[in-house]
């Protein structure tokens, strides 16, 4: 019932307890028994019990209560549980018929006062704890955000190094596969990647399609094609990707190339925009994007999709926008 767990009894609480405990117990021995039931060590009560036994008139119930409360209050951590038990037993006292008739009304009032005092202290303590928990949670969130931000910077720096190092790969096929892997890792950082490169086979087991990757932007699936060729991307390369896009309902297309696009390739994509959103991107755009650790790949792609959808510009170079907080 009571969660009040003081390190020391405040002075006002000692006064309340000194007033009420004698009323809850008809005799001096009853007061001593009450404290023993709360866990007060026998040695701390021995001299008081001796005085009650040898000369009961030499000490009052109130003096016993005040003396014991003072002693357990000075007991530090060792008597913390005992102090807590005193509060608990007084606060939960209900059988006022055990009191002297003339003391019952006053005892009820004082027990009520103890309950109110403890409840106020508990509420204040809980409020302080809630504020402290809130402060600590904010500190944790700021630290986690800073750590996540630093991890993202480190990941982007590593990807930038990987991208710029691809040119040193002599084998064209290996270079292309490495580019696919690097771009898929980049999409993952901004939460865009849905599926890495995959192959679709027919019932006879023969390869029908090889897809470099699938991403999602604002829940829109986008089929990705990646090329690293020594010559500009022409209509033939674009057409093969468009066939894959047309073969899937409600799917857009993204073509990423290390080399520029021919006018015929761009024109082919413009024609396709009447049916599907097709976006062209150059690898240099992404390398430049990675120069800014705060830049957002999602925002960059969103701007390109908007230009393709509205302005019929499949190849569009958006200004770099800051990453959303």
N, C-alpha and C positions, 0 to 999 in steps of 0.2 A: 504493500500500500504506500509506504513512504520510502522515497529514494534519497532523502536528505542524508548526506554522508559527510558531516563537518570534520575538518581536521581538529578544530577546537569549538566548544560551545561558545557562542557570543554571549556577552554579559546579559543581554535582555532575555535570552533563552534560559540561562541559568536561573534567573529570577522567576521565570514562568514555571520551570520544572521544580524549583525549591518550594514554590507555593502549592503546586498541584499534587506532587507525589505523597506528601503527608496526608492529604485529603482522601487519596485513593486507598490508603491503608489505615485501618483503625488503630493499630498499635505500633510501638517503636520496633518491636521484633518484626512486624509486618513490613515496615520500611526496609529493614535489613534484608529480609527474605526477598523483597522486590528486587533489590540491587543484586543479590546473589543470582536470582533468576535471569538477570541481564548479563551475567558473566563477570561481575566484579570479583577479583581475586579475594579469597578468604582473608589473606594477610592484610588486605587494605581495609577490611571491616573488623578485624579482631579487636582493636582497642575500643571501638565504638560498641561492639557487642559486649565487651567486658564492663563498660560503664553502664550499659542497660541492665546487665545482670547484677552488678554489685550495688548500684545506686541509680535506679531508673529516673528519679527526680532530678538528677544532675544534668540531664541532657534532654532536649526536646526532639520531636520528629523533624522539625524544620532544621535544627542544627545538624542532625544526622544527614538529612538530604543535602544540605549545602556542603557539608564536609566531603561526602562521597562524590558529589558532582564536581567539586573543585579538584579532588584527587584524580578522578578519571579524566578530567579535562587536561590535567598536566601530564597525563600518561603517554602523550604522543601517539605514534603509529601503533604501538603495542596494544592500546586500548581503543583503537578506532572502532572496531566491531562492537565493543561494549557500549560506547557512546551511541552508536547507531541503534543498538537494541533498546536502550533506554527511550530514545525517541519513538521507536516503533511501538513499544508496549504502552507508552502513555497515549500516543496517537490513536491506537486501536482499542483503547479501553472503552467498554460498553456497559458493563454490569455495575451501574452506580448504586445498586442495592447493597453492595458490599461496603459502601461508605456509611459513616454515621448519618442519620437522617438530616441533621442540621447542616451537614457538609455537602449533601448531594447536589444541590442547585449550584453552589459555588464551584464544585468539582467539574460539573458539566460545562460551565462557562470557561474555566481554565483549560480543560481539555480541548474545547473548541478553539481557544486562543492559540494553543500549541499547534493544532492542526493548521490554522490559518497562517501562523508564522512559518511553519515548515513549507506549506504550499507556496507562499510568496517567495521564499528562498529557493525552492525547487524551480519555480517558474523563472526566476531571475537567472539561476544557474543554467537551466535549459536554454534560455534565450542567449546567454553568453556562449554556451556550447554550440548553439546553432549558428551564431555569428562567426565563431571561430572555425566551425566546420565549413561554412560558406567561404570564408577567407582562404582556408587551406585548399578547398576545391578550386577556387579561382587561381591560386598559385600553381596547383597541379596542372590545370588546363593551360595556363600560360606556358608552363615548362614543356608540356607535351606538344603544344602548338609550335614552340620554338624548336624543339627536337625534330618534329615532323618537317618543319621548314628547312632545317639544316640537312636532314636526310634527303629531301627533295633536291636541294642545291647539289649535294654530293652525287646523287643519282644522275642529275642532268649533266653535271660536269663529266662524269664517267661516260655517259652516252655521247656527249659532244666529242670526247676523245676517240670513242669507237667510230663515230661517223667520219671524222677527219682522217682516221687511219685506214679507212676502207680502200682509199686510192692505192695503197701499197700492196693490195692483194692482186697478184698477176692473173690468176685464174678467174675468168669472167663469171663462170657459174658459181664458184665459191664466193666471189664478191657480191653477187646478187643475193645469195642465201644469207650472207652476213648482214646485208642491208635490210632484208626482210626481218631478220631476228632483232636487229637494233631498233627498227621502227616499231615493231610490236612491243618491245620493252618500253619505248617512249610513250606509246598509247596507254600502256598499263599505268604509268605514273599519274596520268590525269584521269584514270578510271574509264578510259574509252574502249580498251581492248575487250572484245567478247570472245574471239576465237583466233588462234594463230593459224599459220598456213595449214591448209588441209587439202586432201585429194578426194575427189568423187569418182567412184568406179561403177561400171555397169554390172549387170548380173553375171556377165562372163568374166568379171574381174579386171577388165581392161580400164585403164585410166580414161575418164571422160573429161574431167576438169581438174585443174590445179589452181587453187585459190590462195593468194598470198596472205590474206587475212580478212577478218570481219570486225568492224568496230561499230559502236552505237553512239550517236550524238543526239541528245534530247529524245531518246527512245527510237530514233530513226536508224535502222540498220544500214551500214555503208560497206559495200564490198570494195576491198583494197587491192590494187595492183601496183607492184613495185618493179621498176626497171633501172638497170645501170648499163646503159649502152654507150658506145663511143660515138654514136651518130644521133642526130635529133630524132625524137619520137614522131613517127609518121602516122598516116591514116590507118595503116594495116594493124599496127600495135593497138591503137585506140579502139578499132572496130572489134578486135577479139575481146577486149574488156567489156565493151558495150553489149556484146552477145551474152556474156555471163550476167550482166546487170538486167537485161531485158528478160532473161529466163527466170527471174525471181520477182514476184509481186512486191510492190512497195519498197523496193531496195534502191538506194542511191549508189553512186560510184565515185571512188576516189582513185586517181592515178598519180603516183609519185615517181618522178624521174630525176636521175642525176644529170641528164642532158636536156636541152630546150625542146620545145614542141614546134613542129612545122605548122604553117598556116592551114594546111589541109587537115591536120589533126585537130586544131582548134575549131575549125569550121564544122568538122564532123560532130564534135561535142555540142556546138551551138544548135545544130539540127536535132540532136538527141534531147535537148532541154525541153522540147515540146512534150516529151513523154516522161523523162526521168531527170532527176538532178544529177549532174555529172560535174565533178570538180577536178581540176588539174592543179598539181603542185610541183614545185621544183625542190630538189633536195637542199639547195642553197637557202631557201626560205626557212627550212627547219633548222639548219645549222645556225642561221642568224637568230632564230627564235631562241635557241638554246644559249645564246650569249647572255640573255637576260634571265636570271634564275627566277624572277617574279612573273615572267610571261606565262601565258596559259595556252597550251596547245588546243584546248577545247574552244577558247575564245577565237583563236586564229582560224580554226576550221569552221566555226559558226559564221564568221564574217565571210569566208569564202563560199559557204553554202548559200548565204543570203544573196551574195553578188550573182551567183549562178542562177538562183531561183527567180530573183526579181529583175536584175539588170541584164540577164542573159550573158553573163561573163564567166565562162568556165575557168578561165585563167585570170585570177585577180590577186593582187598583192596588197593585203590589208596592212594598215599601220599596226604596229605592235601595241597591244593593249595590256594593261596590268592584270595580273592574275587576281581573280576574285578572292576576297578574304574568307 
